[in-house]
Amino acid sequence: MRHTVRSFVVALLTVAATCGWATSVQAQIAWAPCGNSNDVACGHLTVQLDPSGATPGTITLAMRRHRAPVGEAREAVIALAGGPGQAAIPFAGQFAHLLGPIAATRDLIVFDQRGIGLSHPLSCHRFELSDGGPAGQEIAECAGQIGATRTDYTTAQTVADIEAIRQAGGYEKLVLYGTSYGTKVAERYAQAYPTHVGALVLDSVVPPNGPEPLQLSTFAAIPRVLRQLCAARACAHITPEPAADLARVLRRMGGGARALRGRWIDGDGRAHTLHISSNELLDVLIAGDLEPTLRAEFPAAARSAAHGDMAPFARLLHDAAERGEGGEEENPSESFDTPLYFTTSCEEELFPWNRSSSPTKRLAEARAQIKALSASRIAPFGAASVLDISDMPECAFWPYTLPTPTPVQAPLPGVPTLILSGADDLRTPTSNAREVAAQIPGSHLLIVPGVGHSVLGSDLSGCASKALQALFKPSPIKSCTGGAEILGLLRLTPLAPARLSDVQPAKGYRGLPARTLTAVALTLGDFLRQVAVRALGALVSGDIGNLISLRVGGLRAGWAGTARAGLILHDYSYVPGVTVSGKLTATEAVLHIGGPAAAHGTLRAYPRSAGGRRALSGTLGGRHVQTGHSLDAAATSAAIVRTNAQASLKLASGGSAARAGARKLAVLLERVP
């Protein structure tokens, strides 16, 4: 998602509130068992394509219901996914887990919104034929393929569908839980049907008339979020000011007018040149909302780039792109409908143009408004990034059939409300949450430190979950003070040395061998951090099949990987001019140190003594060297991986598979000196 969508016409809201769009319900919901599950039922409900009845036709909504274990529920929890365009049914099990006890006396209903997933998904052959992302003429052709009914796939119709589900299910009230765009749907339903709302749980908030088309709240949040990453002296050995480093990099780009070049190394040790633009830096910042490891790596990468070393940023951007394959941000591709996304977004967002203008003139009108912005409102980025982060380059080509919607002014009801905001969220910043909290009397705003987008699914500290349960007890909701969030476990990536002379000599030694010995420790630490990042993603997703045979490129050169026999390094380089090759097994480690800048030699590690640690010893540059204890950098990274493996069990689907993955990872880590 870019963010979410726009407002619908006040007249439609008036019809919804007064008539209830009762004609949209064609029948009661027919529930039947879902596969082999006794806990979840599958159902369908046929509703009017046009809830006002002006246009004929129907559409069938696909649903899943988890029955309240006690009695007949008079309330239902409706769980709403993000997007627009994200199917909800694939996440039904996760919704049930996240909501927990609040569904004990309520039915939980998850449905794919119209045009998504199993509810008549929209499709465009033009997108399928495209080699790149949808833009320009492709958008216009897609709209033509959908036809005149494309105006029936906006937030207004989804709100009417929710009311149809409530009526057909026989529920007096609904508890609405939404994430991201789902919060906008929940808010709009609450505005249209305030007497039918029992409570609201809004996670990563989009305001009812949001998102703001220029994404100014995102730009305003970037310096704050970067400084938060460095709170409590977390960046003491990295940078005094990460926002200033980013600004310096952008100045090197001529304010974003040109790209910088950096090299990244693949798992076979081959080097690739990457052209790094200001928009790619912005993209990776926002991707960090859902990838805490990207947030952990950003301050050091920005510091290196500010001083001319682009390798850390090249690796970071490549890894971000690789992790994003198969999904659009938080939306897995198999459950995300891109045509629906643009149908809803283009029709609803209040873009700064006249809808009757040509595409070229619309973009000119948008650029004129962006140019008029004060530079401080988007600093350190430039005007080009404002346009590119938005949906404007695509939606300028959308063939409109409706006038610009009027913002909805209906009040939000004073029902029990929990509003969750990740302190590090850039796509739906905390300012959005504060705006909505101010409109709901008695609402509780909970800001969770160290967490980005989608708070309930990302907060390992348990603070957000406890607040959710407190809302329904009811009991006091306690503020969050930090704790076991993923970012805290991974810690910030250290600053990569740009040359061997930047490396501190190992204690007890002097000259080139002393610096080389420290460089070896840093190199092993870097390799283990790369394992940590990939292991965390695999454990959270349950995809653990490749943990035993993964390969990663060095920062400067070479590759390293895992195998059943141990850990293998092949000319793996983290410090320029220093390479490490060899194997680490449960019984022995042999590392060959080379490279034009290093003191060459061989280091070995032998099995631990009872209760002891393995130490490396050997010769470097003809001098005998030995670590007095386990290499600090490598040991720290190994400890981080172990901690993350355990913490990930809280999030991973398929507990037995995750536990198996954690055990395999633990075996590998026993081979680390």
Secondary structure, 3 states (H helix, E strand, C coil): CCCCCCCCCHHHHHHHHHHCCHHHCCCCCEEEEECCEEEEEEEEEEEECCCCCCCCCEEEEEEEEECCCCCCCCEEEEEECCCCCECCHHHHHHHHHHHHHHHCCCEEEEECCCCECCECCCCCHHHHHCCCCCCCHHHHHHHHHHCHHHHHCCHHHHHHHHHHHHHHHCCCEEEEEEEEHHHHHHHHHHHHCHHHEEEEEEEEECCCCCCCCCCHHHHHHHHHHHHHHCHHHCCCCCCCCHHHHHHHHHHHCCCCCCCEEEEEECCCCCEEEEEECHHHHHHHHHHCCCCHHHHHHHHHHHHHHHCCCCHHHHHHHHHHHHHHCCEECCEEHHHECHHHHHHHHHHHCCCCCCCCCCHHHHHHHHHHHHHCCCHHHCCCCCHHHHHHHCCHHHHCCCCCCCCCCCCCCCCCCCCCEEEEEECCCCCCCHHHHHHHHCCCCCCEEEEECCCCCCHHHHCCCCHHHHHHHHHHCCCCCCCCCCCCCHHHHHCCCCCCCCCHHHCCCCCCCCHHHHHHHHHHHHHHHHHHHHHHHHHHHHHHHCCCCCHHHCEEECCCEEEEEEECCEEEEEEEECCCCCEEEEEECCCCEEEEEECCCCCCEEEEECCCCCCCCCCEEEEECCEEEECCCCCHHHHHHHHHHHHHHHHHCCCCCCHHHHHHHHHHHHHHHCCCC
